[in-house]
Amino acid sequence: MILLNKKLLITISILIPILIISFFIKETNFIMQKNNQQPVVNQITVNRKDKKITLDLEEYLVGVVAAEMPALFEIEALKAQAVASRTYVINHFSTNTSITDTTDDQAYIDELEMKEKWKDKYDEYYNKIKKAVKSTEDEIITFKDKPIKAYYYSMSNGYTESSLNVFNEYTDYLNIIESPWDENNEKTITISKEDFCKKLKIECSNIVISNIKKDESNRIEYLNINNKQFTGIEIRKLLSLRSTAFEIKIDKENVLITTKGYGHGVGMSQYGANNMAKEGYDYKEILNYYYQNTKIGKI
């Protein structure tokens, strides 16, 4: 009996330190996970139209840059796009487990689609984009040590737009600033009065446009058409316009709408980035301009 008690005492004396160590290890792991600002993302699951695919982050980014930016753009613009796209997906996966290949998230194409798109330029363009992704590997844009919402779009009207005006969310790095590198990109479309009124669901005997309010970026904030108020974003969606920087003119039979820029205007202008690159700016300078008050960090 005494021998048994001694064995029990020895067992307990061994187990207690193990339990204590185990407790502290668990507590340490919990703290590390709790303090970890961003989950590590190595594999990307993409919801495509006909299937789901899983691939490495950097491989995924080659397909994103190939889909999102013209391959003939300057290498520094392509690098800026690679970092913006990497940042976008890292931020996205902080609250999601997969991503689409549409403009709701980021477009993506695979190598077969690249070959169809570029034809005899495939090798040249693929290697160029792969170089842009590889040379910026693991780099992301951060604000207060966290990956930003790295929105981007095709071209501006001469100014970027505020994320508050478009996405109803304020950030310190997505505000209205000049983008003088964008080319003259006005485009006029013609819509019949009948189609115009049908799409806006307004009475069509006489079209009257009034109370036009523009924001500081010279985009339409809201306006009245036949005493019905629309936001610029609503008009853009209903009429499939290139941007909310538009002017409407009425003639006898048609409605003429002239837009400037292409896209929502928040964040980096891709054509602006390309023209900055042509002037000698590197990708970090481009990113620091369009995403102000941010830093380039590592995943």
Secondary structure, 3 states (H helix, E strand, C coil): CHHHHHHHHHHHHHHHHHHHHHHHHHHHHHHHHHHCCCCCCCEEEEECCCCEEEEEHHHHHHHHHHHHCCCCCCHHHHHHHHHHHHHHHHHHCCCCCCEECCCCCCCCCCHHHHHHHHHHHHHHHHHHHHHHHHCCCCEEEEECCEECCCCEECECCCECECHHHHHCCCCCCCCCCECCCCCCCEEEEEEEHHHHHHHHCCCCCCCCEEEEEECCCCCEEEEEECCEEEEHHHHHHHHCCCCCCEEEEECCCEEEEEEECECCCECEEHHHHHHHHHCCCCHHHHHHHHCCCCEEEEC
